[in-house]
Amino acid sequence: MSHYLFDNNAAETAGRFSVLEEHYDPVSTRQLALTGVTSGWRCLEVGGGSGSLGDWLGARVGPDGEVVITDLEPRWAASRSRPAHVHLQRHDIVRDPLPGSGFDLVHARLVLFHLPQRLAVLRRLVSALRPGGWLVLEEFDCGWTPVLAAPDQETAALFERVHATLMGLLEQAGADPLWGRHVFGAMRRAGLTDLAATTRAEAWVGGGTGMALHRHNTDQVVGALTAAGVTDKELALFRDALTDPAFVVNSYPLISVRGRRPAETTETTR
Ligand SMILES: C[S@@+](CC[C@H](N)C(=O)[O-])C[C@H]1O[C@@H](n2cnc3c(N)ncnc32)[C@H](O)[C@@H]1O
């Protein structure tokens, strides 16, 4: 099984998924709609988390279509009921056989970011498409999270230090915090055509729901942050900043890239 820093058995998972749904689902559904996904399509939602986007796809394709939602830990998505044409399955996209083939649309948001085998997984996702089918990958670029306003310089510097430490932990676990900026090129090299990309970012204000993502992420790995040199006092000040309306940071930019498997695949896409 792949190592995933934010183990989905932890209590912080529900909070993380609710931030992702509230702030990024409107972006993702727009990107998915741009593929033309419609009644009767067969879709694969990889690492579906809460299942919200798989359910959106299920409503879009209707009972004549099919949606397979996968996740290493499907219990969060399992808490919602869904129609018979939307299937949820426990699945490791790195190691398990693909859960089907010939899909019209494959989507993954914030999954390959975490996987050291991301390029191999990308090739697997392409191979799961029918010729002409769409792959939509949406990933963070964590390299552009400037502090937009702060009560003082110390608070801004503290945020940057704790955040950089968290990024270091992610890298140690095999994640690529800058993966978002590499997705377009990787999809092109995987042989996809009709590539298009958009980036979405917004200001997150202390005390707001977006800023809570930083709280959930750091709370989950407090032990590792402390071992990496962040003191209890710094963590307490960091948490205070996250609830202070005078403190504002740029959200993680979400880079959404879509592309199609060509009718004739080349050797590199297999
Ligand atoms: C940051 S969450 C994103 C969840 C959802 N895609 C979203 O954007 O709301 C990453 C998800 O990928 C799942 N995941 C991690 N490694 C995986 C793997 N090897 N195979 C399938 N899912 C995986 C995690 O369990 C988690 O649900």
PDBQT file of the ligand as one rigid body, heavy atoms in Angstrom, charges set to zero:
ROOT
HETATM    1  C1  LIG A 301      -6.331  14.837  -0.442  1.00  0.00    +0.000 C 
HETATM    2  S1  LIG A 301      -7.490  13.542  -0.547  1.00  0.00    +0.000 S 
HETATM    3  C2  LIG A 301      -8.495  14.084  -1.917  1.00  0.00    +0.000 C 
HETATM    4  C3  LIG A 301      -9.859  13.442  -1.907  1.00  0.00    +0.000 C 
HETATM    5  C4  LIG A 301     -10.735  13.830  -3.101  1.00  0.00    +0.000 C 
HETATM    6  N1  LIG A 301     -10.143  13.407  -4.348  1.00  0.00    +0.000 N 
HETATM    7  C5  LIG A 301     -10.948  15.324  -3.116  1.00  0.00    +0.000 C 
HETATM    8  O1  LIG A 301     -10.288  16.034  -3.843  1.00  0.00    +0.000 OA
HETATM    9  O2  LIG A 301     -11.811  15.772  -2.328  1.00  0.00    +0.000 OA
HETATM   10  C6  LIG A 301      -6.569  12.218  -1.290  1.00  0.00    +0.000 C 
HETATM   11  C7  LIG A 301      -7.400  10.949  -1.446  1.00  0.00    +0.000 C 
HETATM   12  O3  LIG A 301      -6.635   9.992  -2.181  1.00  0.00    +0.000 OA
HETATM   13  C8  LIG A 301      -6.789   8.736  -1.558  1.00  0.00    +0.000 C 
HETATM   14  N2  LIG A 301      -5.612   7.929  -1.897  1.00  0.00    +0.000 N 
HETATM   15  C9  LIG A 301      -4.334   8.074  -1.449  1.00  0.00    +0.000 A 
HETATM   16  N3  LIG A 301      -3.539   7.130  -1.987  1.00  0.00    +0.000 NA
HETATM   17  C10 LIG A 301      -4.326   6.378  -2.789  1.00  0.00    +0.000 A 
HETATM   18  C11 LIG A 301      -4.097   5.237  -3.609  1.00  0.00    +0.000 A 
HETATM   19  N4  LIG A 301      -2.878   4.681  -3.698  1.00  0.00    +0.000 N 
HETATM   20  N5  LIG A 301      -5.143   4.703  -4.294  1.00  0.00    +0.000 NA
HETATM   21  C12 LIG A 301      -6.388   5.257  -4.195  1.00  0.00    +0.000 A 
HETATM   22  N6  LIG A 301      -6.676   6.335  -3.418  1.00  0.00    +0.000 NA
HETATM   23  C13 LIG A 301      -5.652   6.886  -2.725  1.00  0.00    +0.000 A 
HETATM   24  C14 LIG A 301      -6.881   9.061  -0.085  1.00  0.00    +0.000 C 
HETATM   25  O4  LIG A 301      -7.447   8.007   0.644  1.00  0.00    +0.000 OA
HETATM   26  C15 LIG A 301      -7.753  10.320  -0.126  1.00  0.00    +0.000 C 
HETATM   27  O5  LIG A 301      -9.128  10.022  -0.087  1.00  0.00    +0.000 OA
ENDROOT
TORSDOF 0
